[in-house]
Amino acid sequence: MVNPDAVRNVVGIIGNFISFGLFLSPLPTFVTIVKKKDVEGFVPDPYLATFLNCALWVFYGLPIVHPDSILVATINGTGLLIEVAYLAIYFAYAPKPKRCKMLAVLAAELVFLAAVAAAVLLGADTYEKRSLVVGGLCVFFGTIMYAAPLTIMKQVIATKSVEYMPFTLSLVSFLNGICWTIYALIRFDIFITIPNGMGTLLGAAQLILYFCYCGSTPKAGDDKNLELPATPAKDSPV
């Protein structure tokens, strides 16, 4: 007989690898920043948002909050370190006004995280209460982060072009959503199911849009100019 926990662990490990790839997806952007020694028009907002989201999921996955979810903590802990590296690169090459703004937002996030940790550990005396508070926050902030793919999808429909919605990223986002949704359903976890169920649906929608408009996307060198999004699309694993 198949052990559900063993299957869940295998799915979670696969999800860790897929999510790791998603966390590395903005790497070319930061390679460009380092080469040019300039952040140009890029803004740190997606990475600040992902930093907060990862930190909350790490807290959620700790045994003191939600037992048997260590794989959630490990991948988001890895993502947290990657986001710190991205923010450090941005800080190194950003002009002073952008640095100050980034530090102000980061400081506010750290204060918020400290307040949440203190409130949960001191005010909630059961795993259920701790999971409810932290999980609810994870769902709330994770849902907000899905605004980025929706913006890109709107642009695809408006321009009838998938130039700025890469197929590989959309496919990996879809697979990531499926993997973590299955993980959450094996030992039902509503807080992991909601954001990843949404991620699965949005990933599927992006793939459908891609196949609908890939034929009308102008090739390199065409005269048609498309507006580049102000910020890169960003998916948050788990």
MODELLER restraints for C-alpha pairs under 7 A, 6 or more apart:
rsr = mdl.restraints
at = mdl.atoms
rsr.add(forms.Gaussian(group=physical.xy_distance, feature=features.Distance(at['CA:4:A'], at['CA:186:A']), mean=6.66, stdev=0.5))
rsr.add(forms.Gaussian(group=physical.xy_distance, feature=features.Distance(at['CA:8:A'], at['CA:183:A']), mean=5.43, stdev=0.5))
rsr.add(forms.Gaussian(group=physical.xy_distance, feature=features.Distance(at['CA:8:A'], at['CA:186:A']), mean=6.27, stdev=0.5))
rsr.add(forms.Gaussian(group=physical.xy_distance, feature=features.Distance(at['CA:11:A'], at['CA:179:A']), mean=6.38, stdev=0.5))
rsr.add(forms.Gaussian(group=physical.xy_distance, feature=features.Distance(at['CA:11:A'], at['CA:183:A']), mean=5.96, stdev=0.5))
rsr.add(forms.Gaussian(group=physical.xy_distance, feature=features.Distance(at['CA:12:A'], at['CA:71:A']), mean=6.16, stdev=0.5))
rsr.add(forms.Gaussian(group=physical.xy_distance, feature=features.Distance(at['CA:12:A'], at['CA:180:A']), mean=6.91, stdev=0.5))
rsr.add(forms.Gaussian(group=physical.xy_distance, feature=features.Distance(at['CA:12:A'], at['CA:183:A']), mean=6.06, stdev=0.5))
rsr.add(forms.Gaussian(group=physical.xy_distance, feature=features.Distance(at['CA:15:A'], at['CA:176:A']), mean=6.21, stdev=0.5))
rsr.add(forms.Gaussian(group=physical.xy_distance, feature=features.Distance(at['CA:15:A'], at['CA:179:A']), mean=5.62, stdev=0.5))
rsr.add(forms.Gaussian(group=physical.xy_distance, feature=features.Distance(at['CA:15:A'], at['CA:180:A']), mean=6.16, stdev=0.5))
rsr.add(forms.Gaussian(group=physical.xy_distance, feature=features.Distance(at['CA:16:A'], at['CA:75:A']), mean=5.48, stdev=0.5))
rsr.add(forms.Gaussian(group=physical.xy_distance, feature=features.Distance(at['CA:18:A'], at['CA:172:A']), mean=6.98, stdev=0.5))
rsr.add(forms.Gaussian(group=physical.xy_distance, feature=features.Distance(at['CA:18:A'], at['CA:176:A']), mean=5.91, stdev=0.5))
rsr.add(forms.Gaussian(group=physical.xy_distance, feature=features.Distance(at['CA:19:A'], at['CA:176:A']), mean=6.35, stdev=0.5))
rsr.add(forms.Gaussian(group=physical.xy_distance, feature=features.Distance(at['CA:19:A'], at['CA:237:A']), mean=5.31, stdev=0.5))
rsr.add(forms.Gaussian(group=physical.xy_distance, feature=features.Distance(at['CA:23:A'], at['CA:79:A']), mean=6.02, stdev=0.5))
rsr.add(forms.Gaussian(group=physical.xy_distance, feature=features.Distance(at['CA:30:A'], at['CA:86:A']), mean=7.00, stdev=0.5))
rsr.add(forms.Gaussian(group=physical.xy_distance, feature=features.Distance(at['CA:33:A'], at['CA:39:A']), mean=5.36, stdev=0.5))
rsr.add(forms.Gaussian(group=physical.xy_distance, feature=features.Distance(at['CA:37:A'], at['CA:93:A']), mean=5.68, stdev=0.5))
rsr.add(forms.Gaussian(group=physical.xy_distance, feature=features.Distance(at['CA:38:A'], at['CA:93:A']), mean=5.29, stdev=0.5))
rsr.add(forms.Gaussian(group=physical.xy_distance, feature=features.Distance(at['CA:38:A'], at['CA:94:A']), mean=6.47, stdev=0.5))
rsr.add(forms.Gaussian(group=physical.xy_distance, feature=features.Distance(at['CA:39:A'], at['CA:90:A']), mean=6.62, stdev=0.5))
rsr.add(forms.Gaussian(group=physical.xy_distance, feature=features.Distance(at['CA:39:A'], at['CA:93:A']), mean=6.06, stdev=0.5))
rsr.add(forms.Gaussian(group=physical.xy_distance, feature=features.Distance(at['CA:39:A'], at['CA:94:A']), mean=5.65, stdev=0.5))
rsr.add(forms.Gaussian(group=physical.xy_distance, feature=features.Distance(at['CA:42:A'], at['CA:230:A']), mean=6.99, stdev=0.5))
rsr.add(forms.Gaussian(group=physical.xy_distance, feature=features.Distance(at['CA:42:A'], at['CA:231:A']), mean=6.29, stdev=0.5))
rsr.add(forms.Gaussian(group=physical.xy_distance, feature=features.Distance(at['CA:43:A'], at['CA:231:A']), mean=6.58, stdev=0.5))
rsr.add(forms.Gaussian(group=physical.xy_distance, feature=features.Distance(at['CA:44:A'], at['CA:102:A']), mean=6.92, stdev=0.5))
rsr.add(forms.Gaussian(group=physical.xy_distance, feature=features.Distance(at['CA:46:A'], at['CA:234:A']), mean=6.46, stdev=0.5))
rsr.add(forms.Gaussian(group=physical.xy_distance, feature=features.Distance(at['CA:47:A'], at['CA:83:A']), mean=6.03, stdev=0.5))
rsr.add(forms.Gaussian(group=physical.xy_distance, feature=features.Distance(at['CA:47:A'], at['CA:87:A']), mean=6.92, stdev=0.5))
rsr.add(forms.Gaussian(group=physical.xy_distance, feature=features.Distance(at['CA:48:A'], at['CA:106:A']), mean=6.85, stdev=0.5))
rsr.add(forms.Gaussian(group=physical.xy_distance, feature=features.Distance(at['CA:50:A'], at['CA:236:A']), mean=6.40, stdev=0.5))
rsr.add(forms.Gaussian(group=physical.xy_distance, feature=features.Distance(at['CA:51:A'], at['CA:80:A']), mean=5.67, stdev=0.5))
rsr.add(forms.Gaussian(group=physical.xy_distance, feature=features.Distance(at['CA:51:A'], at['CA:83:A']), mean=5.76, stdev=0.5))
rsr.add(forms.Gaussian(group=physical.xy_distance, feature=features.Distance(at['CA:52:A'], at['CA:109:A']), mean=6.55, stdev=0.5))
rsr.add(forms.Gaussian(group=physical.xy_distance, feature=features.Distance(at['CA:53:A'], at['CA:138:A']), mean=6.59, stdev=0.5))
rsr.add(forms.Gaussian(group=physical.xy_distance, feature=features.Distance(at['CA:53:A'], at['CA:141:A']), mean=6.46, stdev=0.5))
rsr.add(forms.Gaussian(group=physical.xy_distance, feature=features.Distance(at['CA:53:A'], at['CA:142:A']), mean=6.51, stdev=0.5))
rsr.add(forms.Gaussian(group=physical.xy_distance, feature=features.Distance(at['CA:54:A'], at['CA:76:A']), mean=4.98, stdev=0.5))
rsr.add(forms.Gaussian(group=physical.xy_distance, feature=features.Distance(at['CA:54:A'], at['CA:77:A']), mean=6.86, stdev=0.5))
rsr.add(forms.Gaussian(group=physical.xy_distance, feature=features.Distance(at['CA:54:A'], at['CA:79:A']), mean=6.47, stdev=0.5))
rsr.add(forms.Gaussian(group=physical.xy_distance, feature=features.Distance(at['CA:54:A'], at['CA:80:A']), mean=5.57, stdev=0.5))
rsr.add(forms.Gaussian(group=physical.xy_distance, feature=features.Distance(at['CA:55:A'], at['CA:80:A']), mean=6.44, stdev=0.5))
rsr.add(forms.Gaussian(group=physical.xy_distance, feature=features.Distance(at['CA:56:A'], at['CA:134:A']), mean=6.94, stdev=0.5))
rsr.add(forms.Gaussian(group=physical.xy_distance, feature=features.Distance(at['CA:56:A'], at['CA:138:A']), mean=6.09, stdev=0.5))
rsr.add(forms.Gaussian(group=physical.xy_distance, feature=features.Distance(at['CA:57:A'], at['CA:72:A']), mean=6.85, stdev=0.5))
rsr.add(forms.Gaussian(group=physical.xy_distance, feature=features.Distance(at['CA:57:A'], at['CA:73:A']), mean=6.39, stdev=0.5))
rsr.add(forms.Gaussian(group=physical.xy_distance, feature=features.Distance(at['CA:57:A'], at['CA:76:A']), mean=6.31, stdev=0.5))
rsr.add(forms.Gaussian(group=physical.xy_distance, feature=features.Distance(at['CA:57:A'], at['CA:138:A']), mean=6.41, stdev=0.5))
rsr.add(forms.Gaussian(group=physical.xy_distance, feature=features.Distance(at['CA:58:A'], at['CA:72:A']), mean=6.76, stdev=0.5))
rsr.add(forms.Gaussian(group=physical.xy_distance, feature=features.Distance(at['CA:58:A'], at['CA:73:A']), mean=4.20, stdev=0.5))
rsr.add(forms.Gaussian(group=physical.xy_distance, feature=features.Distance(at['CA:58:A'], at['CA:76:A']), mean=5.60, stdev=0.5))
rsr.add(forms.Gaussian(group=physical.xy_distance, feature=features.Distance(at['CA:58:A'], at['CA:77:A']), mean=5.85, stdev=0.5))
rsr.add(forms.Gaussian(group=physical.xy_distance, feature=features.Distance(at['CA:60:A'], at['CA:66:A']), mean=5.94, stdev=0.5))
rsr.add(forms.Gaussian(group=physical.xy_distance, feature=features.Distance(at['CA:60:A'], at['CA:131:A']), mean=6.64, stdev=0.5))
rsr.add(forms.Gaussian(group=physical.xy_distance, feature=features.Distance(at['CA:60:A'], at['CA:134:A']), mean=5.87, stdev=0.5))
rsr.add(forms.Gaussian(group=physical.xy_distance, feature=features.Distance(at['CA:60:A'], at['CA:135:A']), mean=6.43, stdev=0.5))
rsr.add(forms.Gaussian(group=physical.xy_distance, feature=features.Distance(at['CA:61:A'], at['CA:69:A']), mean=4.87, stdev=0.5))
rsr.add(forms.Gaussian(group=physical.xy_distance, feature=features.Distance(at['CA:61:A'], at['CA:70:A']), mean=5.37, stdev=0.5))
rsr.add(forms.Gaussian(group=physical.xy_distance, feature=features.Distance(at['CA:61:A'], at['CA:72:A']), mean=5.31, stdev=0.5))
rsr.add(forms.Gaussian(group=physical.xy_distance, feature=features.Distance(at['CA:61:A'], at['CA:73:A']), mean=4.54, stdev=0.5))
rsr.add(forms.Gaussian(group=physical.xy_distance, feature=features.Distance(at['CA:62:A'], at['CA:69:A']), mean=6.97, stdev=0.5))
rsr.add(forms.Gaussian(group=physical.xy_distance, feature=features.Distance(at['CA:62:A'], at['CA:70:A']), mean=6.25, stdev=0.5))
rsr.add(forms.Gaussian(group=physical.xy_distance, feature=features.Distance(at['CA:62:A'], at['CA:73:A']), mean=6.28, stdev=0.5))
rsr.add(forms.Gaussian(group=physical.xy_distance, feature=features.Distance(at['CA:65:A'], at['CA:127:A']), mean=5.53, stdev=0.5))
rsr.add(forms.Gaussian(group=physical.xy_distance, feature=features.Distance(at['CA:65:A'], at['CA:130:A']), mean=5.41, stdev=0.5))
rsr.add(forms.Gaussian(group=physical.xy_distance, feature=features.Distance(at['CA:65:A'], at['CA:131:A']), mean=5.72, stdev=0.5))
rsr.add(forms.Gaussian(group=physical.xy_distance, feature=features.Distance(at['CA:66:A'], at['CA:127:A']), mean=6.09, stdev=0.5))
rsr.add(forms.Gaussian(group=physical.xy_distance, feature=features.Distance(at['CA:66:A'], at['CA:131:A']), mean=5.70, stdev=0.5))
rsr.add(forms.Gaussian(group=physical.xy_distance, feature=features.Distance(at['CA:91:A'], at['CA:99:A']), mean=5.65, stdev=0.5))
rsr.add(forms.Gaussian(group=physical.xy_distance, feature=features.Distance(at['CA:120:A'], at['CA:130:A']), mean=5.80, stdev=0.5))
rsr.add(forms.Gaussian(group=physical.xy_distance, feature=features.Distance(at['CA:124:A'], at['CA:130:A']), mean=5.67, stdev=0.5))
rsr.add(forms.Gaussian(group=physical.xy_distance, feature=features.Distance(at['CA:135:A'], at['CA:191:A']), mean=5.31, stdev=0.5))
rsr.add(forms.Gaussian(group=physical.xy_distance, feature=features.Distance(at['CA:136:A'], at['CA:191:A']), mean=6.75, stdev=0.5))
rsr.add(forms.Gaussian(group=physical.xy_distance, feature=features.Distance(at['CA:139:A'], at['CA:191:A']), mean=6.13, stdev=0.5))
rsr.add(forms.Gaussian(group=physical.xy_distance, feature=features.Distance(at['CA:139:A'], at['CA:194:A']), mean=6.96, stdev=0.5))
rsr.add(forms.Gaussian(group=physical.xy_distance, feature=features.Distance(at['CA:139:A'], at['CA:195:A']), mean=6.01, stdev=0.5))
rsr.add(forms.Gaussian(group=physical.xy_distance, feature=features.Distance(at['CA:142:A'], at['CA:195:A']), mean=6.27, stdev=0.5))
rsr.add(forms.Gaussian(group=physical.xy_distance, feature=features.Distance(at['CA:143:A'], at['CA:195:A']), mean=6.28, stdev=0.5))
rsr.add(forms.Gaussian(group=physical.xy_distance, feature=features.Distance(at['CA:148:A'], at['CA:233:A']), mean=5.30, stdev=0.5))
rsr.add(forms.Gaussian(group=physical.xy_distance, feature=features.Distance(at['CA:148:A'], at['CA:234:A']), mean=6.26, stdev=0.5))
rsr.add(forms.Gaussian(group=physical.xy_distance, feature=features.Distance(at['CA:149:A'], at['CA:233:A']), mean=5.82, stdev=0.5))
rsr.add(forms.Gaussian(group=physical.xy_distance, feature=features.Distance(at['CA:152:A'], at['CA:165:A']), mean=6.78, stdev=0.5))
rsr.add(forms.Gaussian(group=physical.xy_distance, feature=features.Distance(at['CA:152:A'], at['CA:233:A']), mean=6.92, stdev=0.5))
rsr.add(forms.Gaussian(group=physical.xy_distance, feature=features.Distance(at['CA:153:A'], at['CA:206:A']), mean=6.70, stdev=0.5))
rsr.add(forms.Gaussian(group=physical.xy_distance, feature=features.Distance(at['CA:156:A'], at['CA:162:A']), mean=5.55, stdev=0.5))
rsr.add(forms.Gaussian(group=physical.xy_distance, feature=features.Distance(at['CA:160:A'], at['CA:213:A']), mean=5.69, stdev=0.5))
rsr.add(forms.Gaussian(group=physical.xy_distance, feature=features.Distance(at['CA:160:A'], at['CA:216:A']), mean=6.47, stdev=0.5))
rsr.add(forms.Gaussian(group=physical.xy_distance, feature=features.Distance(at['CA:160:A'], at['CA:217:A']), mean=6.81, stdev=0.5))
rsr.add(forms.Gaussian(group=physical.xy_distance, feature=features.Distance(at['CA:161:A'], at['CA:213:A']), mean=5.71, stdev=0.5))
rsr.add(forms.Gaussian(group=physical.xy_distance, feature=features.Distance(at['CA:161:A'], at['CA:214:A']), mean=6.54, stdev=0.5))
rsr.add(forms.Gaussian(group=physical.xy_distance, feature=features.Distance(at['CA:161:A'], at['CA:216:A']), mean=6.17, stdev=0.5))
rsr.add(forms.Gaussian(group=physical.xy_distance, feature=features.Distance(at['CA:161:A'], at['CA:217:A']), mean=4.36, stdev=0.5))
rsr.add(forms.Gaussian(group=physical.xy_distance, feature=features.Distance(at['CA:162:A'], at['CA:210:A']), mean=6.06, stdev=0.5))
rsr.add(forms.Gaussian(group=physical.xy_distance, feature=features.Distance(at['CA:162:A'], at['CA:213:A']), mean=6.34, stdev=0.5))
rsr.add(forms.Gaussian(group=physical.xy_distance, feature=features.Distance(at['CA:162:A'], at['CA:214:A']), mean=5.91, stdev=0.5))
rsr.add(forms.Gaussian(group=physical.xy_distance, feature=features.Distance(at['CA:162:A'], at['CA:217:A']), mean=6.03, stdev=0.5))
rsr.add(forms.Gaussian(group=physical.xy_distance, feature=features.Distance(at['CA:163:A'], at['CA:217:A']), mean=6.44, stdev=0.5))
rsr.add(forms.Gaussian(group=physical.xy_distance, feature=features.Distance(at['CA:167:A'], at['CA:210:A']), mean=6.92, stdev=0.5))
rsr.add(forms.Gaussian(group=physical.xy_distance, feature=features.Distance(at['CA:170:A'], at['CA:203:A']), mean=5.80, stdev=0.5))
rsr.add(forms.Gaussian(group=physical.xy_distance, feature=features.Distance(at['CA:170:A'], at['CA:206:A']), mean=6.16, stdev=0.5))
rsr.add(forms.Gaussian(group=physical.xy_distance, feature=features.Distance(at['CA:170:A'], at['CA:207:A']), mean=6.32, stdev=0.5))
rsr.add(forms.Gaussian(group=physical.xy_distance, feature=features.Distance(at['CA:171:A'], at['CA:203:A']), mean=6.84, stdev=0.5))
rsr.add(forms.Gaussian(group=physical.xy_distance, feature=features.Distance(at['CA:171:A'], at['CA:207:A']), mean=6.81, stdev=0.5))
rsr.add(forms.Gaussian(group=physical.xy_distance, feature=features.Distance(at['CA:173:A'], at['CA:203:A']), mean=5.74, stdev=0.5))
rsr.add(forms.Gaussian(group=physical.xy_distance, feature=features.Distance(at['CA:173:A'], at['CA:235:A']), mean=6.95, stdev=0.5))
rsr.add(forms.Gaussian(group=physical.xy_distance, feature=features.Distance(at['CA:174:A'], at['CA:199:A']), mean=6.71, stdev=0.5))
rsr.add(forms.Gaussian(group=physical.xy_distance, feature=features.Distance(at['CA:174:A'], at['CA:200:A']), mean=5.08, stdev=0.5))
rsr.add(forms.Gaussian(group=physical.xy_distance, feature=features.Distance(at['CA:174:A'], at['CA:203:A']), mean=4.18, stdev=0.5))
rsr.add(forms.Gaussian(group=physical.xy_distance, feature=features.Distance(at['CA:174:A'], at['CA:204:A']), mean=6.06, stdev=0.5))
rsr.add(forms.Gaussian(group=physical.xy_distance, feature=features.Distance(at['CA:176:A'], at['CA:237:A']), mean=6.91, stdev=0.5))
rsr.add(forms.Gaussian(group=physical.xy_distance, feature=features.Distance(at['CA:177:A'], at['CA:196:A']), mean=4.74, stdev=0.5))
rsr.add(forms.Gaussian(group=physical.xy_distance, feature=features.Distance(at['CA:177:A'], at['CA:197:A']), mean=6.36, stdev=0.5))
rsr.add(forms.Gaussian(group=physical.xy_distance, feature=features.Distance(at['CA:177:A'], at['CA:199:A']), mean=5.03, stdev=0.5))
rsr.add(forms.Gaussian(group=physical.xy_distance, feature=features.Distance(at['CA:177:A'], at['CA:200:A']), mean=4.43, stdev=0.5))
rsr.add(forms.Gaussian(group=physical.xy_distance, feature=features.Distance(at['CA:178:A'], at['CA:200:A']), mean=5.64, stdev=0.5))
rsr.add(forms.Gaussian(group=physical.xy_distance, feature=features.Distance(at['CA:180:A'], at['CA:196:A']), mean=6.21, stdev=0.5))
rsr.add(forms.Gaussian(group=physical.xy_distance, feature=features.Distance(at['CA:180:A'], at['CA:238:A']), mean=6.37, stdev=0.5))
rsr.add(forms.Gaussian(group=physical.xy_distance, feature=features.Distance(at['CA:181:A'], at['CA:192:A']), mean=6.99, stdev=0.5))
rsr.add(forms.Gaussian(group=physical.xy_distance, feature=features.Distance(at['CA:181:A'], at['CA:193:A']), mean=5.21, stdev=0.5))
rsr.add(forms.Gaussian(group=physical.xy_distance, feature=features.Distance(at['CA:181:A'], at['CA:196:A']), mean=5.46, stdev=0.5))
rsr.add(forms.Gaussian(group=physical.xy_distance, feature=features.Distance(at['CA:181:A'], at['CA:197:A']), mean=5.89, stdev=0.5))
rsr.add(forms.Gaussian(group=physical.xy_distance, feature=features.Distance(at['CA:184:A'], at['CA:192:A']), mean=5.69, stdev=0.5))
rsr.add(forms.Gaussian(group=physical.xy_distance, feature=features.Distance(at['CA:184:A'], at['CA:193:A']), mean=5.44, stdev=0.5))
rsr.add(forms.Gaussian(group=physical.xy_distance, feature=features.Distance(at['CA:185:A'], at['CA:193:A']), mean=6.87, stdev=0.5))
rsr.add(forms.Gaussian(group=physical.xy_distance, feature=features.Distance(at['CA:192:A'], at['CA:238:A']), mean=6.60, stdev=0.5))
rsr.add(forms.Gaussian(group=physical.xy_distance, feature=features.Distance(at['CA:196:A'], at['CA:238:A']), mean=6.31, stdev=0.5))
